[in-house]
């Protein structure tokens, strides 16, 4: 090939290359989507939901899951973009609540309903989504509101509403999530925000819970009878509001959902009113709560309302009538019917309640009103035990009056009972009432507010449970039942004898305060059952707390706790030494400590100091 030809070929190749470049550039400019990297797009909610079903994945599923969460439906695992069985079930719940065909797949109607739910929690910032996403590390007014709502629900937040989302706040969020059956993440998602009512997160009429299949939905009085766990709707809300109006606290409030918290509240109401504790609303429950239009039983609610709830501190004509009715029923009320409800009246009332089979709370409940015939012409049911307020039984009477010079088995049982309170009886339980026994008895009388005569009294016999469940009586299987097996607090700690020290509002201190570091472990002092839990909430004196009840009926009260150990719930069995919670500073408390009480046989508290002192372990870590 000569030089001219080579030049011609080079020119032709250059022309072809230029043409190719121009064509390529023109083609890429005209069709950028075919070659450019894909750009992430926000899911198009209006069309992306339709047809989603099990197996789908991606941004459209994420948007669907977020809409379900915003509608108040929990999703274990959150919005993970995978349409599995959990998401299918959530869609079914959403559909059932809106009377749609329950398919678990998103059709056009379901999609539109979810779009409305999602749209209602959009950019306005006034719904649940404005609080959703709060997590540990966040600070500010939104966190403070969250903390206030948590405490209002009964969850303990160490440090209070300080606006700082720390580990204590995360733990409180997990507790609330547990109570509402939500994933326990410690982070505020849409469902948690709605449950707490954060930032205007109350459900709109379109997303309010609908009645479950088969639940009563009419507004007639008969719709309340038979209501139980699983029901939903306006009638459930009416029952919850009625329960709250008579002072029965419901975790979660009047939300229209009859869940475990409402069942627990109904059982508590039934217990106070002397009814079978089955957690189901019966005709009697509906009548007492004023939910029926039928005639109420005598005495009527109008007649009894003045008596319901009378307790220590109450005064007036109703208290005087109560005291007179107790006296007519055969119960001695020291001081007579003076119209002042003090510890004497409480003790007499509790004694009567126990004898007639009503919850022995020492407070007037509906069952007590019925038995005593308060507000009606009915005569009070006689006090069948035959005892008086001084001694609890005929068997106990044989122990009253023991003094220097007495001898025998009863003296020996007295000496053993005194020793079990932590007092020293020199010479031991020898059955001879000498000066050593007299000294120990006087010490016992001193700490229990009994005149220091050195002679056994009815009150002392009752506290020591001699002859009716105390001492070492061979006929008593629960002998010495309030001898504690374990110290209640992890050391280091300290305590003193503060029995009947003055407290605000004219109250007297009825326990022992054991001062310890916040977070120290708290232990069951006996084998028993958790019979009651207290939750810290605004205005509560007790803070978080529990009762540990022995099989004999004696119970031990722990108050101002920081938190409860896992599994500590009403009905749970514990062994002496089991960890039941941690020292806290909740309720009316100025420093971390445990307020500890002992209630022999479920009755009035006694001075726990000698019992606690007898097994003092404050010097041990």
Residue, then its C-alpha position, 0 to 999 in steps of 0.5 A: x500500500x502506497x503513502x496516498x492510500x494509507x492516508x486515505x484509509x486513516x482519514x476514513x477510519x477517523x471519520x467512522x470513529x467520529x460518527x460512532x462517538x456522535x451516534x453514541x452520545x446522541x443515543x445516551x442523551x436520548x435514553x438515559x434511563x437505559x444506562x444511568x444508575x437507578x435512582x432510589x424513589x420514595x414508595x408511591x403509596x397511592x398505587x404501591x399497596x394494591x396486590x401486595x401479598x406474602x412473598x413481596x419485598x421492597x420499598x412498597x412493602x416498607x410503606x405498607x408496614x409503616x402504614x399498618x404501624x401508624x394504624x396502631x397494629x404492632x409488627x414484630x420486626x418492624x418495617x423490614x420490607x418483607x411481606x411474611x406471615x406477620x405482615x399478612x396477619x397485620x393486614x388481616x387485623x386491619x381488614x377485620x377492624x374495618x369490616x372488609x373481606x379478611x384475606x391478608x392481601x392488599x386489595x384496592x379498598x384496603x390500600x385506600x384505607x391504609x392510604x387514609x391512615x398514612x395520610x392522617x399521620x403525615x407532615x402535620x406533625x400532630x399525630x403518632x408519627x411525630x413522636x415515632x422514632x424517638x430512641x436512646x440519645x434523644x433530648x428535648x420536649x418530645x422526650x419529656x412528653x414521652x416520659x410524662x406519658x410513661x409515668x402516667x401509665x405506671x412505668x417507672x422512669x428513674x430521674x423523672x421527666x428530664x427530657x433526656x432519653x437514657x437507659x431508664x427511659x428505654x427500659x420504661x418504654x420496653x415495659x409499656x411495649x410489653x404491657x400492650x403486646x408490642x415488640x419490646x424495642x425500647x424505641x418509640x414506633x408508631x404503635x407505641x406512640x399511639x398506645x401512649x397518646x403522644x403528640x396528638x396520637x389519639x386514633x381517629x374515628x377511622x382507625x379506632x378499634x372495632x368490636x371483635x367478632x361476636x362482641x356486644x356492640x349495642x348500647x342497651x344495658x344487657x350488652x354489658x352482662x357477660x362481657x369478658x376478655x376479648x371484647x372491644x368497642x364502645x360498651x367496653x369503654x363504658x365499663x372501663x370508664x365506670x371502673x375508673x370512676x369508682x377508683x379502680x385503676x386500669x393500665x392503658x386507661x379506657x381504650x375500648x379493648x377488654x384485655x388482661x389489664x381490664x380483666x385484672x381491674x374487674x377482678x379487683x373490683x369484684x374482690x372489693x365488692x365481695x363478688x366471685x373474682x372471675x373477671x367477667x361482667x355479671x348482672x351484679x357488677x353492671x348494677x353496682x357500676x350503674x350500667x343497667x337500667x333495671x332496678x338496683x338491689x337494696x340497698x341502692x347505689x344512691x343509699x350506699x354511695x355515702x358509705x362506699x370507701x370510708x376508711x382511716x381519716x374519714x369522719x362524720x355521720x356515716x362513720x358513726x352509722x358504720x360504727x353503730x352497725x359494727x357494734x350491733x353485729x357484735x364487734x367491739x369498737x373501743x371508744x364507741x360510735x364517735x364518728x371518727x374512723x381511726x385505727x380502732x375502727x379499721x381493726x374492728x371493720x377488718x375483723x368483721x369483714x374477715x368473719x363474714x367472708x368479705x375482703x378484709x381490707x379495713x375499708x368499707x366496700x360494697x360487700x361490707x355495706x350489704x352485710x351491715x345493711x348500711x343505708x337500708x333498714x336491713x339488720x346487720x349480719x351477726x358477727x359469727x366468730x363470737x370474739x371481741x375486738x380485744x381477743x381474736x378467739x376463745x383459744x387466745x383468751x387463755x393467754x391473756x393475763x399471763x404474768x410473773x409467777x405463771x407457769x406451763x405450756x402457754x408461758x412456754x409458747x409466749x416465750x417462744x413467740x417473743x424470741x421469734x420477734x428477735x427479743x432475747x428471753x434469758x433462760x429460753x423458753x422454759x415455761x416459767x414467767x420470771x423477771x426475764x420474760x417480763x422484761x422481754x414482754x415489756x420491750x415487745x409492748x413498748x415497740x407495739x404501742x401497748x402499755x408496758x405492764x409486763x402482763x399479756x394483753x389481748x392486743x399483744x396476744x393477737x399480734x403474737x398470734x397465740x392460740x389462733x395461729x401463732x407460737x408453737x401450738x401443736x394444733x397450728x400448722x403455720x406456727x411461727x409463720x412470720x419468722x422471716x427466713x431471709x433479710x429483705x435488702x442487699x447490703x450495705x444498708x442501715x435502719x432504725x426503729x421508726x415505728x409510728x413516727x409522724x408523717x405528713x397529713x396526720x399519718x403514722x409510719x407503720x413500717x421500717x425504712x431500710x436505707x440502701x443504694x438505689x439498685x440494691x437487690x430486694x429479697x423475698x423474706x419467706x416462701x410465698x406468693x406475690x399477692x399485690x403489686x403497686x405501680x408508681x404514678x403521679x400522686x402515689x405515696x407507695x411508688x412501685x411495690x409488692x406484697x409477698x404473702x405466706x401460706x398462713x395469710x401473713x404478708x410482707x409489703x415492699x414499697x418505693x422499689x425502683x423496678x420489679x424482677x422478671x416474672x414478679x407478677x400477681x400469683x407468682x410463687x417465690x422462695x425465701x431469698x429470691x430476688x423480687x426487685x431493686x431498691x428505689x426512690x419512687x413515690x413519696x420518698x426523699x432517698x433510696x430505701x425500702x419501706x417494709x411492713x409485716x401484717x400477721x394473718x393479713x391484719x393490721x401492721x405490727x412493728x417490723x423492727x425487732x423482726x428485721x433486727x433479728x436477722x440484720x444483714x446490712x453489714x454484708x454485701 
